[in-house]
């Protein structure tokens, strides 16, 4: 077995000559080679290998053939790490029995899968390869150009790989930065195989729009827990970034936004331990500024959603409804986000956060403090700040709530980072009214946008519509007051 550790970067085909020149500059006098590689990927029709996060291929180089299976791994900021097993083979069809038996999960149906294997897609490409000295080993620098082929369709391959072969990972990151800043390379989270499954229509790429609690372990120290949370946040962001590249949608942008916010929350916790992440936080805040249009879109969507509270009433005022729909369409700025995702600062932030997860810089306190002890104290401090904010005004008005939304979002996301350490039922009972508050505050934004739309519409019954909007807002504020009181009465789950 070998542990494949490599950085993957994607480039546009029109950058081919610039990439080759840069590779030669970075490799200097290192040995180089060029290979023609043909790879066939196999699975069962019902994707039994894929379901176990395994990838099986046969690679052909001239008359030589090698079968490889890659097991479950992880991708962080373009760094791919997966256990890999190889075996020489003479056939064009894989033989799973050539691999060691102990690589398979318990009760894995090897022989059943073997009988049902079929070729799903191929990746045919030219590989330009250099070996660069690094420490006691080398960094293998690779530039692949070719195509993925499936179902009579083709998709270009144009990517750079930096594989750490006994060398120093930091050297690979240093080289990768040059490609990002010099040839507009992008962090690659989807392997050739993942893209092949998409092309073969054997998988779909759907945005993540709901975070889960990070599976923390109470025996860990706080450093382990925070870097685990950062890895989760980064993977969440990366997945949605890949969705944006494949099929730009507002859902993908929403997922990117949530991932960036979650990364920011974790970095703020690391900063408490004198880990210098201020530049990363500043970049994330700038990105969130570019994504601010999403809150307006969400507010307008609240008004137009067929299952929403306002759709039926607004449809009876056709002109107003059409104005709101038009405003919603104009609020979408997908091209802006696509442009943002291609910028060096965006790509470097994704990349450098992956490097931070890999290095796991630690202040002495990060290793000494038990995670659950720290989580209890930190949740208590954070909650106290939330309580103070939500009790500052005896009567909360719409603007008060809107100003508190970022703080409430951040607090709930901190719960995603460490809440798994505590009883699930108690945790959900505590969080439910706060989540109701957050949904209600977003609804305030919707009603604020409704008021603007009414004023912009040349309706005969404008005053009547404004009166109806005010009634809806007062009703919402009444409901929010009940949620606020319920939230403030909840017993914190970290002290039960």
Order of alpha helices (4+ residues) and beta strands (2+ residues): beta-alpha-beta-alpha-beta-beta-beta-alpha-beta-beta-beta-alpha-beta-alpha-alpha-alpha-alpha-alpha-alpha-alpha-alpha-alpha-alpha-alpha-alpha-alpha-alpha
